[in-house]
């Protein structure tokens, strides 16, 4: 996404620069009028660039937020799963310990 946006912005700026250059070379008007047209074109390109930057920033921000939420959900699931597994391991160890205590008790009675 960011790569496509960068390419789009580069294409926009390149197109504006080429257009301005061709406009200067083939301008049938006076220099002052040509400069005014170039200035207007530059302002238009600047506004388009600002708009594209704002849209890109909003898009990236929303995607980052969604990714963060997804990561948090996966982390919670992993922690929950690990907790259940730890409980199962502890239960098994407690059962084994109780079994060993019973065996020890039997051996001490003999």
C-alpha positions, 0 to 999 in steps of 0.5 A: 500500500505504501509503495503504491502511494509513493509511486502515485505521488511520484507520478503526480509530481513528475506529471506536474513538472513535465506539464509545467515545462511543456507549458513554458516551452509552448506558451503562446502567451506573455511571460507574466501570464505563463508564470501565473499559469505555472503558479496555479498549476503548482498550487493545484498539484500541491493541493492534490498532494496534500489531499493524497497525503491526508488520505494515505495517512488516514488509511495507514492509521486505520490499518495500524489500528486494525492490526493492533487490535488483531495482535491484541486478540491473538495475544489474549488467545495465546495467553488464555491457551497457555494458562489452560495448559499450565493448569493441566500440567499442574493438575497432572503434577499434583496427581503424580505427587499424591500418587508418590506420597501414597506409595511412600506411605505404604513403603514406610508402613512396611 
